[in-house]
Amino acid sequence: MKRLAPPVLVALVAVLAAACGAEATATPSEAPAATATATPEPGAPEPTPTPTIAPPAIAEACTPEEGGTVYEVSEFVVRDGAFELVMGAEAYWGYEAGARVSSTAGGIIIKVSPNDVIRIGTVRSAATVNLHAFTVAALGVNITLVPGGSQDGVEIAICELGSYAIDDNTDRGRHGLAEIVSKERKAVGGPVVYVLDNWVVEDGNFELRMGAEPYWGYEAESRPLSKTGDGIIMTANVGDTLQFARLRQSGSRSSKPHNFTIEGLGIDIPLADGAIEPFEIGPLTIEGTFVIDDSTDPGEHGKAVLIVGPALATGTVYEIDAFVVEDGNFEMRMLEGYWGYQAEGRPSTRAGDILITAKVGDTIKIGVIRQSGSRSTK
């Protein structure tokens, strides 16, 4: 970048000389116009520079290991002041196939685990005037969208636990609630009890005090706050329970009585009269995204949500491609390797017995049961 020298003020001075008592006459010459230098008035305040907010640093996209789940959705639409998730042919995260989910009407919560991939058919802008962007800064995603523009085949890889905000880098924090929440992949085994230490309500803030176990990407004994970072995001499933040693109001950081409120679950507990020991939420009976608030001062405590997914199966699910019936024979067509049979194998009763073993609570899911057309005479 070239630098320009500062302007120099040049003045021509006419010198009058006296010689032999006679007055000398200077030869007239035209001086260039002097450049005035602006001088601030005494006591005038210096102009205040316009503050600028640096955009968040965009991380490098990671490469997930094998073994994760690929979630495929149809579209993610960026609008003025809102996002819309358009589901594809499959139902995920408590949203039905083909559903349209708005960030300003309940929020968009995408629940995944490390090594999963979110595959979006098209990311597009619905705006007619404003420039927008689809941004997940912590996951290396920042797609600029001109009005009406789009990008096909967008993939978002998840490699670690955490909560990742979906935003618009051109107009940050003004599009409602949209989050990708990466949590531990649960082993099949029924309802879970999350054992926690304290939930503390204070003026303008919530504090979650973790217990001896880490959950939801928070370390054991840590103290996440609703007004720090991405706030407090807890995930569970129908049948699970959140168990707190104490629910209380802070004595030193409260200037008035507070409540603990989860309107969607019918919870509104005054805390001015003392702590509740212990305190449980659950067993949870309904799916949804539930905002944790204080009914005495609603909307003033940052972000705290409880996301409840569907109940998990209590046993193992065995998936088989097909079971074929023909004259004098049964044939089982495998997908994965179970019961000593190879993946994609075709054990049949003509070659020996077909043995399937399972336990109470397990599920055997067969893609299709059919009769052979070429090997059946009746």
ZIRA-V70256 format. One record per backbone hydrogen bond with DSSP energy under -1.0 kcal/mol. NH is the residue of the N-H (numbers start at 0). CO is the residue of the C=O. Records with the same first field share a line. If there is no record, write none. Layout:
NH->CO, CO
//
This chain:
18->21
21->18
23->16
43->40
58->136
70->116
72->118
73->85
74->85
75->121
76->83
77->123
78->81
81->78
83->76
84->100
85->74
86->98
94->91
97->87
98->95
100->84
102->82
107->176
109->178
111->180
114->157
115->112
116->68
117->155
118->70
119->153
120->72
121->73
122->150
123->75
124->148
125->77
131->144
133->142
134->166
135->140
138->135
139->136
140->135
142->133
144->131
148->145
150->122
152->120
153->119
155->117
157->115
161->181
163->179
165->177
166->134
170->167
173->170
176->102
178->107
179->163
180->109
181->161
182->111
193->240
195->242
196->208
197->208
198->245
199->206
200->247
201->204
202->252
204->201
206->199
207->223
208->197
209->221
217->214
220->210
221->218
225->205
227->224
230->227
231->302
233->304
235->306
237->308
238->283
239->236
240->191
241->280
242->193
243->278
244->195, 196
245->196
246->275
247->198
249->200
259->268
260->292
261->266
264->261
265->262
266->261
268->259
270->257
273->270
275->246
278->243
280->241
283->239
287->307
289->305
291->303
292->260
296->293
299->296
302->225
304->231
305->289
306->233
307->287
308->235
317->362
319->364
320->332
321->332
322->367
323->330
324->369
325->328
326->374
328->325
330->323
331->346
332->321
333->344
340->337
344->341
348->329
361->358
362->315
364->317
366->319
369->322
371->324
//
